[in-house]
Amino acid sequence: MPLEVEVVSRVRRLYHTDRADMVIIPGSEGEMGVLPNHTPLLTTLAFGELRIVEGKDVVSFVVYGGVVEVRPHKVTVLADDAESVYELNMAEIEAARKRARDLMAETPSEAQRAEIAQELRRAEIAARVYGRVQARGQRVRSLEDEES
């Protein structure tokens, strides 16, 4: 029996399927694979790539924290923030990286430095995930693809 998977951010529902074979979660203690009939658990998400495997397809998201509830036949991802790899734009990611680096060079206050570092970290992770997906030649889909 396949897994039902739902990916939700604070803003919107990003993805839903009831045909997943496996979910690979970027947990705060490391990457974790979930297969059907997994033991129930609740864990926190780290910044990283969430992958949902459906047969030969892999659907990827960049997640920026949150929690995951795993039940034997359902995985619910409640991300603080998330983007489908389909939505990533390398030009925007590079612009965010440059902006963050330029702001860091201006010797900001400690509070500003933490915020800028967080923005730079998000851009670095998005760029790394985008690069991995491109290297795999992975087909990307969104919730809108499923609904049309």
DRENNULO-462132 format. One record per residue (C-alpha): residue in three letters; chain; x, y, z. Coordinates in pm, whole numbers. Layout:
% residues N
> ala / A / X / Y / Z
...
This chain:
% residues 148
> met / A / 0 / 0 / 0
> pro / A / 152 / 337 / -102
> leu / A / 189 / 641 / 121
> glu / A / -33 / 945 / 122
> val / A / 183 / 1258 / 143
> glu / A / 76 / 1617 / 203
> val / A / 314 / 1914 / 198
> val / A / 178 / 2233 / 351
> ser / A / 344 / 2566 / 431
> arg / A / 203 / 2843 / 648
> val / A / 80 / 3008 / 329
> arg / A / -62 / 2725 / 118
> arg / A / -91 / 2357 / 40
> leu / A / 196 / 2276 / -195
> tyr / A / 144 / 1912 / -278
> his / A / -68 / 1604 / -216
> thr / A / -45 / 1249 / -344
> asp / A / -170 / 911 / -236
> arg / A / 80 / 721 / -454
> ala / A / 419 / 779 / -289
> asp / A / 658 / 489 / -253
> met / A / 897 / 672 / -23
> val / A / 956 / 1014 / 135
> ile / A / 1306 / 1140 / 213
> ile / A / 1293 / 1401 / 488
> pro / A / 1566 / 1650 / 582
> gly / A / 1527 / 1601 / 957
> ser / A / 1701 / 1813 / 1215
> glu / A / 1911 / 1507 / 1312
> gly / A / 1985 / 1405 / 953
> glu / A / 1811 / 1272 / 646
> met / A / 1542 / 1008 / 705
> gly / A / 1364 / 778 / 462
> val / A / 1002 / 682 / 522
> leu / A / 840 / 379 / 360
> pro / A / 482 / 249 / 390
> asn / A / 404 / 98 / 733
> his / A / 663 / 320 / 905
> thr / A / 640 / 352 / 1280
> pro / A / 450 / 667 / 1381
> leu / A / 668 / 959 / 1478
> leu / A / 684 / 1336 / 1496
> thr / A / 1010 / 1509 / 1401
> thr / A / 1140 / 1854 / 1316
> leu / A / 1251 / 1960 / 970
> ala / A / 1587 / 2110 / 894
> phe / A / 1653 / 2338 / 598
> gly / A / 1701 / 2113 / 296
> glu / A / 1548 / 1905 / 20
> leu / A / 1230 / 1705 / 78
> arg / A / 1192 / 1430 / -184
> ile / A / 879 / 1231 / -261
> val / A / 939 / 920 / -470
> glu / A / 650 / 799 / -686
> gly / A / 767 / 513 / -905
> lys / A / 1033 / 661 / -1135
> asp / A / 933 / 1021 / -1053
> val / A / 1086 / 1225 / -772
> val / A / 906 / 1539 / -660
> ser / A / 1135 / 1781 / -474
> phe / A / 1078 / 2075 / -243
> val / A / 1309 / 2310 / -62
> val / A / 1192 / 2331 / 299
> tyr / A / 1299 / 2582 / 560
> gly / A / 1212 / 2424 / 895
> gly / A / 886 / 2290 / 1035
> val / A / 758 / 1954 / 1155
> val / A / 669 / 1619 / 1000
> glu / A / 411 / 1373 / 1126
> val / A / 463 / 1016 / 1009
> arg / A / 189 / 756 / 1039
> pro / A / 194 / 408 / 884
> his / A / 24 / 521 / 561
> lys / A / 45 / 901 / 570
> val / A / 318 / 1163 / 594
> thr / A / 218 / 1522 / 669
> val / A / 484 / 1789 / 622
> leu / A / 406 / 2120 / 795
> ala / A / 683 / 2346 / 672
> asp / A / 760 / 2688 / 817
> asp / A / 829 / 2782 / 456
> ala / A / 871 / 2570 / 142
> glu / A / 903 / 2598 / -233
> ser / A / 858 / 2344 / -506
> val / A / 1175 / 2304 / -709
> tyr / A / 945 / 2385 / -999
> glu / A / 909 / 2739 / -859
> leu / A / 1280 / 2807 / -809
> asn / A / 1442 / 3070 / -1029
> met / A / 1823 / 3069 / -1034
> ala / A / 1838 / 3438 / -1133
> glu / A / 1637 / 3528 / -821
> ile / A / 1844 / 3296 / -604
> glu / A / 2170 / 3450 / -729
> ala / A / 2030 / 3801 / -674
> ala / A / 1938 / 3709 / -315
> arg / A / 2287 / 3566 / -256
> lys / A / 2452 / 3881 / -389
> arg / A / 2222 / 4108 / -190
> ala / A / 2295 / 3917 / 132
> arg / A / 2671 / 3918 / 73
> asp / A / 2668 / 4291 / -6
> leu / A / 2469 / 4364 / 311
> met / A / 2712 / 4156 / 520
> ala / A / 3001 / 4361 / 385
> glu / A / 2840 / 4678 / 525
> thr / A / 2906 / 4566 / 886
> pro / A / 2546 / 4539 / 1004
> ser / A / 2433 / 4525 / 1367
> glu / A / 2420 / 4184 / 1537
> ala / A / 2042 / 4155 / 1485
> gln / A / 2072 / 4251 / 1118
> arg / A / 2364 / 4012 / 1075
> ala / A / 2152 / 3717 / 1195
> glu / A / 1869 / 3807 / 956
> ile / A / 2108 / 3851 / 662
> ala / A / 2283 / 3523 / 744
> gln / A / 1945 / 3346 / 744
> glu / A / 1862 / 3492 / 400
> leu / A / 2202 / 3386 / 267
> arg / A / 2152 / 3034 / 409
> arg / A / 1812 / 3007 / 238
> ala / A / 1960 / 3115 / -97
> glu / A / 2253 / 2872 / -63
> ile / A / 2023 / 2579 / 13
> ala / A / 1784 / 2666 / -272
> ala / A / 2079 / 2688 / -515
> arg / A / 2220 / 2354 / -396
> val / A / 1883 / 2177 / -429
> tyr / A / 1818 / 2331 / -769
> gly / A / 2161 / 2214 / -887
> arg / A / 2103 / 1859 / -762
> val / A / 1765 / 1835 / -932
> gln / A / 1908 / 1966 / -1259
> ala / A / 2198 / 1719 / -1238
> arg / A / 1956 / 1429 / -1187
> gly / A / 1753 / 1543 / -1487
> gln / A / 1453 / 1513 / -1261
> arg / A / 1104 / 1585 / -1389
> val / A / 932 / 1841 / -1168
> arg / A / 561 / 1866 / -1099
> ser / A / 346 / 2095 / -889
> leu / A / 6 / 2063 / -723
> glu / A / -136 / 2264 / -1014
> asp / A / -9 / 1996 / -1256
> glu / A / -199 / 1732 / -1059
> glu / A / -523 / 1934 / -1049
> ser / A / -535 / 2015 / -1422
